[in-house]
Amino acid sequence: MPNRHEGDDLVTALRRATAARHRRLDGALAIARAPLTRERYAAFLQGSLRVLQALEPALSRWPQAYGASLRIECLRADLRSIGAAHDPAPADVKVPETVAEAFGAAYVVEGSALGGRVLAPLVQRALGDSAPVTYLRLRGDATQAHWQQWLGRLHAFDEQERPGDRDAACAMACSTFDAYTRALAAATRVAA
């Protein structure tokens, strides 16, 4: 479980608890390594979809933690555009059962939009300007503003948290990072 540090807010606790897992996921992302092929990119999209097919419906039960779902349809559209299967079986993912867990999972999912903004130009450089990057550019120029709004909701939750909420959110964030790492490592290994 996360080490408690005096004065940490929930976002700091989440960052601290997931730092090693975030690095592990970044290492598993073959999308950032050359050569990036259409097959490897499709495997990345399919791995992402496998996680989100399991996670997003559960997250929708807590709109204060997650809000509207856009990702699954964007992933399916990108997969159709690239000519790949767009209905893989959902991954085996721990889904949130409390609002605290929903915030933990949403921390990872919402934060991935920031990473998508970094990955989209890499994909387009490798595959051409017509490469489907709807998922990676999910909110376009509004990505940073959306993240800040989401952090505001996280901070509001943190001010009202009950005993055990912080640990539950951090454990769920770790589990979500692990699910992405498994799904993306397996997908990119197959496509390599």
C-alpha positions as CSV (number, residue, x, y, z in Angstrom):
1,M,0.0,0.0,0.0
2,P,1.1,3.6,-0.4
3,N,3.5,5.1,2.1
4,R,1.7,8.0,3.8
5,H,3.6,11.2,3.8
6,E,2.5,14.0,6.1
7,G,0.6,16.7,4.1
8,D,0.1,14.6,0.9
9,D,-3.1,15.3,-0.9
10,L,-4.7,12.5,-2.9
11,V,-3.1,13.3,-6.2
12,T,0.3,13.3,-4.6
13,A,-0.5,10.0,-2.9
14,L,-1.7,8.5,-6.3
15,R,1.5,9.7,-8.1
16,R,3.7,8.3,-5.4
17,A,1.9,4.9,-5.2
18,T,1.9,4.4,-9.0
19,A,5.3,5.8,-10.0
20,A,7.0,2.5,-10.5
21,R,4.0,1.1,-12.3
22,H,3.8,4.1,-14.6
23,R,7.4,3.6,-15.5
24,R,6.8,-0.1,-16.2
25,L,3.8,0.8,-18.5
26,D,5.9,3.3,-20.4
27,G,8.5,0.6,-20.9
28,A,5.9,-1.8,-22.2
29,L,4.6,0.7,-24.8
30,A,6.2,-0.6,-28.0
31,I,4.4,2.2,-29.7
32,A,7.2,4.6,-28.7
33,R,9.9,2.3,-30.1
34,A,10.9,1.9,-33.7
35,P,9.8,0.6,-36.0
36,L,6.2,1.4,-35.4
37,T,4.1,-0.5,-37.9
38,R,0.3,-0.5,-38.6
39,E,0.2,-3.9,-37.0
40,R,2.0,-2.8,-33.8
41,Y,-0.2,0.3,-33.6
42,A,-3.4,-1.8,-34.1
43,A,-2.1,-4.1,-31.3
44,F,-1.7,-1.0,-29.0
45,L,-5.3,0.1,-29.8
46,Q,-6.7,-3.4,-29.3
47,G,-4.9,-3.7,-25.9
48,S,-6.2,-0.4,-24.8
49,L,-9.7,-1.4,-25.9
50,R,-9.5,-4.7,-24.0
51,V,-8.9,-2.8,-20.8
52,L,-11.5,-0.1,-21.4
53,Q,-14.2,-2.5,-22.4
54,A,-14.0,-3.9,-18.9
55,L,-13.4,-0.7,-17.0
56,E,-15.4,2.1,-18.6
57,P,-18.9,0.5,-18.0
58,A,-18.0,0.1,-14.3
59,L,-16.6,3.7,-14.1
60,S,-19.8,5.1,-15.6
61,R,-21.6,4.3,-12.2
62,W,-19.6,7.1,-10.6
63,P,-19.9,10.2,-12.9
64,Q,-18.2,12.4,-10.3
65,A,-15.1,10.3,-10.7
66,Y,-15.3,9.7,-14.4
67,G,-17.9,11.4,-16.4
68,A,-18.9,10.7,-20.0
69,S,-17.2,7.8,-21.8
70,L,-15.7,8.6,-25.2
71,R,-12.8,6.2,-25.4
72,I,-14.3,2.9,-26.5
73,E,-16.0,4.4,-29.6
74,C,-12.9,6.3,-30.5
75,L,-10.8,3.1,-30.2
76,R,-13.3,1.2,-32.3
77,A,-13.3,3.9,-35.0
78,D,-9.5,4.0,-35.1
79,L,-9.3,0.2,-35.4
80,R,-11.9,0.2,-38.2
81,S,-9.9,2.9,-40.0
82,I,-6.7,1.0,-39.7
83,G,-8.4,-2.2,-40.8
84,A,-8.0,-4.2,-37.6
85,A,-10.5,-6.2,-35.5
86,H,-12.3,-3.8,-33.3
87,D,-14.1,-6.1,-30.8
88,P,-11.4,-8.0,-28.8
89,A,-12.4,-9.8,-25.7
90,P,-12.3,-7.6,-22.6
91,A,-9.3,-8.0,-20.4
92,D,-9.5,-9.4,-16.9
93,V,-9.5,-6.2,-15.0
94,K,-10.4,-5.4,-11.4
95,V,-13.3,-2.9,-11.7
96,P,-14.1,-0.3,-9.1
97,E,-16.7,-1.2,-6.4
98,T,-16.6,2.2,-4.5
99,V,-16.3,5.8,-5.5
100,A,-12.7,5.8,-4.0
101,E,-11.8,3.0,-6.3
102,A,-13.4,4.7,-9.2
103,F,-11.3,7.8,-8.6
104,G,-8.2,5.6,-8.5
105,A,-9.0,3.9,-11.8
106,A,-10.0,7.2,-13.4
107,Y,-6.7,8.7,-12.4
108,V,-5.0,6.3,-14.7
109,V,-7.6,6.5,-17.5
110,E,-8.0,10.3,-17.5
111,G,-4.2,10.7,-17.2
112,S,-3.7,8.5,-20.3
113,A,-5.2,11.3,-22.4
114,L,-2.2,13.4,-21.6
115,G,0.1,10.6,-22.8
116,G,-2.0,10.3,-25.9
117,R,-1.2,13.8,-26.9
118,V,2.5,12.9,-26.8
119,L,2.0,9.6,-28.7
120,A,-0.2,11.0,-31.5
121,P,2.6,12.8,-33.4
122,L,4.9,9.8,-33.1
123,V,2.2,7.6,-34.7
124,Q,1.6,10.2,-37.5
125,R,5.3,10.5,-38.1
126,A,5.7,6.7,-38.4
127,L,2.4,5.9,-40.2
128,G,1.6,9.1,-42.0
129,D,-0.7,12.1,-41.4
130,S,-3.7,10.0,-42.2
131,A,-3.0,7.5,-39.4
132,P,-6.1,7.2,-37.2
133,V,-5.4,9.0,-33.9
134,T,-8.9,9.9,-32.7
135,Y,-8.3,8.0,-29.5
136,L,-4.9,9.5,-28.8
137,R,-6.2,13.0,-29.5
138,L,-9.4,12.3,-27.5
139,R,-10.1,15.9,-26.4
140,G,-7.7,17.7,-28.7
141,D,-6.7,21.2,-27.4
142,A,-9.1,20.8,-24.5
143,T,-7.1,17.9,-23.0
144,Q,-5.2,19.9,-20.4
145,A,-8.3,21.9,-19.4
146,H,-10.3,18.6,-18.9
147,W,-7.4,17.2,-16.8
148,Q,-7.5,20.3,-14.6
149,Q,-11.3,20.0,-14.2
150,W,-10.9,16.4,-13.3
151,L,-8.2,17.2,-10.7
152,G,-10.6,19.7,-9.2
153,R,-13.2,16.8,-8.7
154,L,-10.4,14.6,-7.3
155,H,-9.4,17.4,-4.8
156,A,-13.1,17.8,-3.8
157,F,-13.4,14.1,-3.1
158,D,-10.1,14.2,-1.2
159,E,-11.6,16.8,1.1
160,Q,-14.5,14.5,2.0
161,E,-12.7,11.2,2.0
162,R,-13.4,8.6,4.6
163,P,-10.9,6.3,6.4
164,G,-9.6,3.9,3.9
165,D,-10.6,5.9,0.8
166,R,-7.0,7.0,0.0
167,D,-5.6,3.5,0.2
168,A,-8.5,2.1,-1.9
169,A,-7.9,4.8,-4.6
170,C,-4.2,4.1,-4.6
171,A,-4.6,0.3,-4.8
172,M,-7.1,0.6,-7.6
173,A,-4.8,3.0,-9.6
174,C,-2.0,0.4,-9.2
175,S,-4.3,-2.4,-10.4
176,T,-5.4,-0.3,-13.4
177,F,-1.8,0.4,-14.4
178,D,-1.0,-3.3,-14.1
179,A,-4.0,-4.2,-16.3
180,Y,-2.8,-1.8,-19.0
181,T,0.7,-3.1,-18.8
182,R,-0.5,-6.7,-19.1
183,A,-2.8,-5.9,-22.0
184,L,-0.3,-3.7,-23.9
185,A,2.7,-5.9,-23.3
186,A,0.8,-9.0,-24.6
187,A,-0.6,-7.1,-27.5
188,T,2.7,-5.5,-28.6
189,R,4.6,-8.8,-28.1
190,V,2.2,-10.6,-30.5
191,A,2.6,-7.8,-33.0
192,A,6.4,-7.5,-32.8
